[in-house]
Amino acid sequence: MTSYDYDLFVIGGGSGGVRAGRLAGAMGKKVGLAEEFRMGGTCVIRGCVPKKLFVYASQFPEHFEAAAGYGWTVGPVSFDWATLVANKDREIARLEGLYRKGLDNSHVEIFDSRAVLIDAHTIEILKTGKRITADQILIAVGGHPNPHAALPGYEFCISSNEAFHLEQLPKAIIIAGGGYIAVEFANIFHGLGVDVTLVYRGKEILSRFDHDLRHLLHEAMEAKGIKIRCGEILKEVKRNTDGRLDVHLSSDDELVADQVMLAIGRVPNTKMLGLEQVGVEVDEIGAIKVDDYSRTTVGNIWAVGDVTNRVQLTPVAIHEAMCFLETAFKDNPTKPDHNDIATAVFSQPEIGTVGLSEEEAAKKFDEVEVYRALFRPMRNTLSGSTERMLTKLIVDAASRKVVGAHILGPDAGEMAQLLGIPIKAGCTKDDFDRTMAVHPTASEELVTMYKPSYRLIKGERVD
């Protein structure tokens, strides 16, 4: 029997890689893990966590404004960007320390270096040149923002990575993109007092979401003062004489801003990993090809998370890592389940969604019932805000199962997490109907919409 230095070697210290390494170590396996930057990956270092902290920061102006209607007098306020960045950095460092501590407690050997594959069982630690062997290898190196190098002047632009470390807050920013990263940062910068223009090539922002969510969020963002230009792209970015950026659009319009942010997708970190020489196949964008169990085209090499470009979400990477452990080390082959994944867009107002959109359900089922409530939530009454909230359920008429739920409004992400449970469990609309409401709450609408707003029969709407 061949002897290896490690039972498992993990390349990548993000959420998926750390979870796999830590739990394999806790099982008594000898585990090594290499991370060239900082432990925590996209989510902790340059994604979900710092972004959510920035979201919280950007919401305070609306809270201050709403307070007057409830009898509060808020005195002069000011915002200091440097303080936010410093406090954010302190929290990220704390979380990174917890990731390292968890690995140490599971006796995982950490290599603070880039690692590359030499053959199916050999890895080279580039910092030292040391070569080590492993029985099983897990690749969990994530992805990075698409630099859009074909855009003339792309070198003057930032991505979401740099947005967390700007030396000063810009007065005006142009954001290219219409996905959740672009939308979230548009709201963040606007809330912090920046003049924001969002430029998106599609007909409407958030292309993969339910059309009601997309349309209503677009309206709400524009009502706040965010400028959204759909059907356009950036053609060129130039630095002008005063240091600002001139941006030329496909419409021939020219805009000026202090920063231009490109949020037009992410690509897997698969370059210079040694995949080709080992025989690990990738697709046209560089994502590692895996089977239903996260196994690559080389039998003992596996991949999870964004590097596979299946579903680019932190909880998905963690779930895939757990399934990998069951398959590789517990003799319990387990496929990751990518159906009905609850997700949120931390825009303002917030989006929470799980399951099929109305459009997707119409293609899948012969008859669909759509339950829809559009209303002004109680918290907006005394504040004077006219912002509305949407709750929407999508039901397969034949089985009565709730196959989709969509929310736009305060705490929508929290609601989506809870809705993920009954939808995953296959609950029917009747189950929702016989559930008592919690009153007064916005979420009670989810169990008090007794009659469908309309039906879709073979894709055609019937009121």
ABEGO torsion letter per residue (X at the ends): XBBBABABBBBEABAAAAAAAAAAAAAGBBBBBBBABBBGEAAAAABAAAAAAAAAAAAAAAAAAAAAAAGBBBBBBBBBAAAAAAAAAAAAAAAAAAAAAAAAAAGBBBBBBBBBBABAABBBBAAAGBBBBBABBBBBAEBBBBAGAABBGAAABBBAAAAAABABBBABBBBBEABAAAAAAAAAAAAAGBBBBBBBABABBGAABBAAAAAAAAAAAAAAGBBBBBGBBBABBBBBAAGBBBBBBAAGBBBBBABBBBBAEBBBBABGAGAAAAGBBBBAAGBBBBBAAGBBABAABBBBEAAAGABBBAAAAAAAAAAAAAAAAAGBBBBBBABGBBBBBBBOBBBBBBEBBAAAAAAABABBBBBBBBBBBAAAAAAGBABBBBBBBBBBAAAGBBABBBBBEBGAAAAAAAAAAAAAAGBBAAAAAABBBBOBBAAAAAAABABBABBBBGGBBBX
